[in-house]
């Protein structure tokens, strides 16, 4: 549907995947003509780059709105938070502030389950290292869909805007970059979201989910 994702190339025996006992399933993707951008505490993206990135995220959501599959999907927007609950005893006993952390996780899970927000395919890991750009700042390709699932598009939007505007190590978010990402998204999206408490709660949801991944991996 025009989303800028790499194509799975066919093998010599005209399949789109190869299985071997040593490597499992492997695929070969088409080449993406573009480059990553560096984003850290000393390098923020340009407004045109994040505007383009926001628009490309909207393209994913538009294309995936009518997607239906009977294939089971193990990952949801709750997967990383549920890892915390599976290790609740360890967090409470071994982590400073662990009890409060678990409480926040439970509150966010309940918030997510109550949400009736518009749903579609969401990338769920739409960070700058998963997006390629042309020299003119337009998006040339999007990769790394292994965490994607069907979920609230506002979760994807909020988490992505956070990632692009608030690199690790910075003292606070760049609201100009945050706004440019939202503007890019809304330039294509059929549903628009205000800078309100619901959006910022989804921002907190994404940040807490990332924290859950980090601490559970350490555990």
HUDA-V303072 format. One record per backbone hydrogen bond with DSSP energy under -0.5 kcal/mol. NH is the residue of the N-H (numbers start at 1). CO is the residue of the C=O. E is the energy in kcal/mol with one decimal. If there is no record, write none. Layout:
BEGIN
nh = (NH	NH)
co = (CO	CO)
e = (E	E)
END
This chain:
BEGIN
nh = (5	6	9	9	11	14	18	20	24	26	30	33	34	35	39	40	41	43	50	51	52	53	54	55	56	57	58	59	60	61	62	63	64	65	67	74	79	82	83	84	84	85	86	87	87	88	91	92	93	94	95	98	101	102	103	104	105	106	107	108	109	110	111	112	113	114	115	120	122	127	130	131	132	133	134	137	140	141	142	143	148	149	151	151	153	155	156	157	158	159	160	161	162	163	164	165	166	170	174	175	178	179	180	181	182	183	184	185	186	187	188	189	196	200	201	202	203	204	205	206	207	208	209	210	211	212	213	214	215	216	217	218	219)
co = (3	142	7	28	15	11	26	24	20	18	7	31	32	133	37	43	168	40	46	47	48	49	50	51	52	53	54	55	56	57	58	59	60	62	64	72	76	78	79	80	81	81	82	83	84	85	87	88	89	90	91	95	97	98	99	100	101	102	103	104	105	106	107	108	109	110	111	151	149	125	127	128	141	35	138	134	132	132	4	130	145	122	120	149	118	152	152	153	154	155	156	157	158	159	160	161	162	167	165	173	174	175	176	177	178	179	180	181	182	183	185	185	194	196	197	198	199	200	201	202	203	204	205	206	207	208	209	210	211	212	213	214	215)
e = (-2.2	-0.6	-0.7	-3.1	-3.6	-2.0	-2.3	-1.9	-2.9	-2.7	-2.2	-0.6	-1.3	-1.8	-0.5	-1.9	-0.5	-1.1	-2.1	-2.1	-2.0	-2.3	-2.6	-2.0	-2.1	-1.8	-1.8	-1.6	-1.4	-1.9	-2.6	-2.5	-1.9	-0.9	-1.4	-0.5	-1.1	-2.7	-1.0	-0.8	-0.7	-1.4	-1.9	-0.7	-1.0	-1.4	-2.1	-2.6	-2.1	-2.7	-1.5	-2.2	-2.1	-2.4	-2.0	-2.4	-2.2	-2.3	-2.1	-2.3	-2.3	-2.0	-2.2	-2.7	-2.1	-1.7	-1.0	-2.0	-3.0	-2.3	-2.4	-1.4	-3.0	-2.4	-3.1	-1.7	-2.4	-1.2	-2.0	-2.5	-1.5	-1.5	-2.5	-0.6	-2.3	-1.0	-1.1	-2.5	-2.7	-2.3	-2.1	-2.6	-2.0	-2.3	-2.3	-1.3	-1.5	-1.8	-2.5	-0.9	-2.5	-2.5	-1.9	-2.3	-2.0	-2.5	-2.3	-2.3	-2.8	-1.1	-1.5	-2.6	-2.0	-2.2	-2.1	-1.8	-1.7	-2.2	-2.1	-2.4	-2.2	-2.8	-2.4	-2.1	-2.1	-2.4	-2.0	-2.3	-2.7	-2.5	-2.3	-1.8	-2.3)
END
